[in-house]
């Protein structure tokens, strides 16, 4: 089992804690829909994202809310 799978298993099977995703867009290397669809499949209750421009914040926030409110 790879490191990513091990981390996913730990996060998904631990109900004692709430997990926060940090650097979820990997400094722009991952598109928001791909990142937040992935996050929505795991036991992650909050995300932290960094943004530079207002438009970037609007787009990423809309995508995140849509994906995470499933």
MODELLER restraints for C-alpha pairs under 7 A, 6 or more apart:
rsr = mdl.restraints
at = mdl.atoms
rsr.add(forms.Gaussian(group=physical.xy_distance, feature=features.Distance(at['CA:11:A'], at['CA:43:A']), mean=5.83, stdev=0.5))
rsr.add(forms.Gaussian(group=physical.xy_distance, feature=features.Distance(at['CA:12:A'], at['CA:42:A']), mean=5.70, stdev=0.5))
rsr.add(forms.Gaussian(group=physical.xy_distance, feature=features.Distance(at['CA:12:A'], at['CA:43:A']), mean=4.96, stdev=0.5))
rsr.add(forms.Gaussian(group=physical.xy_distance, feature=features.Distance(at['CA:18:A'], at['CA:44:A']), mean=6.67, stdev=0.5))
rsr.add(forms.Gaussian(group=physical.xy_distance, feature=features.Distance(at['CA:18:A'], at['CA:45:A']), mean=6.01, stdev=0.5))
rsr.add(forms.Gaussian(group=physical.xy_distance, feature=features.Distance(at['CA:19:A'], at['CA:43:A']), mean=6.75, stdev=0.5))
rsr.add(forms.Gaussian(group=physical.xy_distance, feature=features.Distance(at['CA:19:A'], at['CA:44:A']), mean=4.78, stdev=0.5))
rsr.add(forms.Gaussian(group=physical.xy_distance, feature=features.Distance(at['CA:19:A'], at['CA:45:A']), mean=5.71, stdev=0.5))
rsr.add(forms.Gaussian(group=physical.xy_distance, feature=features.Distance(at['CA:19:A'], at['CA:46:A']), mean=6.90, stdev=0.5))
rsr.add(forms.Gaussian(group=physical.xy_distance, feature=features.Distance(at['CA:20:A'], at['CA:44:A']), mean=5.68, stdev=0.5))
rsr.add(forms.Gaussian(group=physical.xy_distance, feature=features.Distance(at['CA:20:A'], at['CA:45:A']), mean=5.93, stdev=0.5))
rsr.add(forms.Gaussian(group=physical.xy_distance, feature=features.Distance(at['CA:20:A'], at['CA:46:A']), mean=4.75, stdev=0.5))
rsr.add(forms.Gaussian(group=physical.xy_distance, feature=features.Distance(at['CA:20:A'], at['CA:47:A']), mean=5.33, stdev=0.5))
rsr.add(forms.Gaussian(group=physical.xy_distance, feature=features.Distance(at['CA:21:A'], at['CA:44:A']), mean=6.51, stdev=0.5))
rsr.add(forms.Gaussian(group=physical.xy_distance, feature=features.Distance(at['CA:21:A'], at['CA:46:A']), mean=6.24, stdev=0.5))
rsr.add(forms.Gaussian(group=physical.xy_distance, feature=features.Distance(at['CA:21:A'], at['CA:47:A']), mean=4.47, stdev=0.5))
rsr.add(forms.Gaussian(group=physical.xy_distance, feature=features.Distance(at['CA:21:A'], at['CA:48:A']), mean=6.18, stdev=0.5))
rsr.add(forms.Gaussian(group=physical.xy_distance, feature=features.Distance(at['CA:22:A'], at['CA:47:A']), mean=5.84, stdev=0.5))
rsr.add(forms.Gaussian(group=physical.xy_distance, feature=features.Distance(at['CA:22:A'], at['CA:48:A']), mean=4.89, stdev=0.5))
rsr.add(forms.Gaussian(group=physical.xy_distance, feature=features.Distance(at['CA:22:A'], at['CA:49:A']), mean=6.73, stdev=0.5))
rsr.add(forms.Gaussian(group=physical.xy_distance, feature=features.Distance(at['CA:23:A'], at['CA:48:A']), mean=6.28, stdev=0.5))
rsr.add(forms.Gaussian(group=physical.xy_distance, feature=features.Distance(at['CA:23:A'], at['CA:49:A']), mean=5.74, stdev=0.5))
rsr.add(forms.Gaussian(group=physical.xy_distance, feature=features.Distance(at['CA:24:A'], at['CA:35:A']), mean=6.44, stdev=0.5))
rsr.add(forms.Gaussian(group=physical.xy_distance, feature=features.Distance(at['CA:24:A'], at['CA:47:A']), mean=6.94, stdev=0.5))
rsr.add(forms.Gaussian(group=physical.xy_distance, feature=features.Distance(at['CA:24:A'], at['CA:48:A']), mean=6.85, stdev=0.5))
rsr.add(forms.Gaussian(group=physical.xy_distance, feature=features.Distance(at['CA:24:A'], at['CA:49:A']), mean=6.23, stdev=0.5))
rsr.add(forms.Gaussian(group=physical.xy_distance, feature=features.Distance(at['CA:25:A'], at['CA:31:A']), mean=6.69, stdev=0.5))
rsr.add(forms.Gaussian(group=physical.xy_distance, feature=features.Distance(at['CA:25:A'], at['CA:32:A']), mean=6.40, stdev=0.5))
rsr.add(forms.Gaussian(group=physical.xy_distance, feature=features.Distance(at['CA:25:A'], at['CA:35:A']), mean=6.35, stdev=0.5))
rsr.add(forms.Gaussian(group=physical.xy_distance, feature=features.Distance(at['CA:25:A'], at['CA:49:A']), mean=6.91, stdev=0.5))
rsr.add(forms.Gaussian(group=physical.xy_distance, feature=features.Distance(at['CA:32:A'], at['CA:60:A']), mean=5.98, stdev=0.5))
rsr.add(forms.Gaussian(group=physical.xy_distance, feature=features.Distance(at['CA:32:A'], at['CA:63:A']), mean=6.53, stdev=0.5))
rsr.add(forms.Gaussian(group=physical.xy_distance, feature=features.Distance(at['CA:33:A'], at['CA:63:A']), mean=6.16, stdev=0.5))
rsr.add(forms.Gaussian(group=physical.xy_distance, feature=features.Distance(at['CA:36:A'], at['CA:64:A']), mean=5.65, stdev=0.5))
rsr.add(forms.Gaussian(group=physical.xy_distance, feature=features.Distance(at['CA:36:A'], at['CA:67:A']), mean=5.73, stdev=0.5))
rsr.add(forms.Gaussian(group=physical.xy_distance, feature=features.Distance(at['CA:36:A'], at['CA:68:A']), mean=6.81, stdev=0.5))
rsr.add(forms.Gaussian(group=physical.xy_distance, feature=features.Distance(at['CA:37:A'], at['CA:67:A']), mean=5.66, stdev=0.5))
rsr.add(forms.Gaussian(group=physical.xy_distance, feature=features.Distance(at['CA:40:A'], at['CA:67:A']), mean=6.31, stdev=0.5))
rsr.add(forms.Gaussian(group=physical.xy_distance, feature=features.Distance(at['CA:40:A'], at['CA:68:A']), mean=5.26, stdev=0.5))
rsr.add(forms.Gaussian(group=physical.xy_distance, feature=features.Distance(at['CA:51:A'], at['CA:57:A']), mean=5.82, stdev=0.5))
